[in-house]
Amino acid sequence: MRGGQTSHSGIGGTGTPVGALSTYTASMGKGLREPCSPYREAYVFGAELGVPDANFWNCAALMVEPTNLFDLSTITPNKEVVVALLLLRNLPAGKSYQVNLIWYRDRDNKLLYNGGVRIPDPTGWGHDYWEWYYVYSYIGYVDWEINENGSYHVDLIMDGVLLQTLTFTVTGIVPVVISYTD
């Protein structure tokens, strides 16, 4: 069984980038959508573990149902829950980039999942820069990730620098009560 998953995709450009160099946006929600042909969607919330796939899309992914509140009373354990998306624009050539999305439970700052990808130098792919590049990561309702109600967060880190922290709240998990009789 799997829980946490991280992946990435991008498209290169030639010449001088249009707009600011190296900008990013970050979001969190229930799934990802490709806003151009063939208009694919990877819905994460309630999906089978490890199944949602937003790899090799033709345009930058968009968040489906952006939220930071997740009510798990509507799904069963061993399903995926939340996806974080980091969309980078105009990454210059000359180096590769290490991106990590690191998930924590806030109550005890327990590390739940560390998903990392290396974005290659665009020159190795025949480009002058990455016009856009997205990295996404999701975690699930499993014993080793989300297993209790409360606050959680994911740190978005690029080349060792914290870009942003996204926070979210989980509700709807019914605690297991074990009773003993003699």
Rosetta blueprint (number, residue, H / E / L):
1 M L
2 R L
3 G L
4 G L
5 Q E
6 T E
7 S E
8 H E
9 S E
10 G E
11 I E
12 G E
13 G E
14 T L
15 G L
16 T L
17 P L
18 V L
19 G L
20 A L
21 L L
22 S L
23 T E
24 Y E
25 T E
26 A E
27 S E
28 M E
29 G E
30 K E
31 G E
32 L E
33 R E
34 E L
35 P L
36 C L
37 S L
38 P L
39 Y L
40 R L
41 E E
42 A E
43 Y E
44 V L
45 F L
46 G L
47 A L
48 E E
49 L L
50 G L
51 V L
52 P L
53 D L
54 A L
55 N L
56 F L
57 W L
58 N L
59 C L
60 A L
61 A L
62 L E
63 M E
64 V E
65 E E
66 P E
67 T L
68 N L
69 L E
70 F E
71 D E
72 L H
73 S H
74 T H
75 I L
76 T L
77 P L
78 N L
79 K E
80 E E
81 V E
82 V E
83 V E
84 A E
85 L E
86 L E
87 L E
88 L E
89 R E
90 N E
91 L E
92 P E
93 A L
94 G L
95 K L
96 S L
97 Y E
98 Q E
99 V E
100 N E
101 L E
102 I E
103 W E
104 Y E
105 R E
106 D L
107 R L
108 D L
109 N L
110 K E
111 L E
112 L E
113 Y E
114 N E
115 G E
116 G E
117 V E
118 R E
119 I E
120 P L
121 D L
122 P H
123 T H
124 G H
125 W H
126 G L
127 H L
128 D L
129 Y E
130 W E
131 E E
132 W E
133 Y E
134 Y E
135 V E
136 Y E
137 S E
138 Y E
139 I E
140 G E
141 Y L
142 V L
143 D L
144 W L
145 E L
146 I L
147 N L
148 E L
149 N L
150 G E
151 S E
152 Y E
153 H E
154 V E
155 D E
156 L E
157 I E
158 M E
159 D L
160 G L
161 V E
162 L E
163 L E
164 Q E
165 T E
166 L E
167 T E
168 F E
169 T E
170 V E
171 T E
172 G L
173 I L
174 V L
175 P L
176 V L
177 V L
178 I L
179 S L
180 Y L
181 T L
182 D L
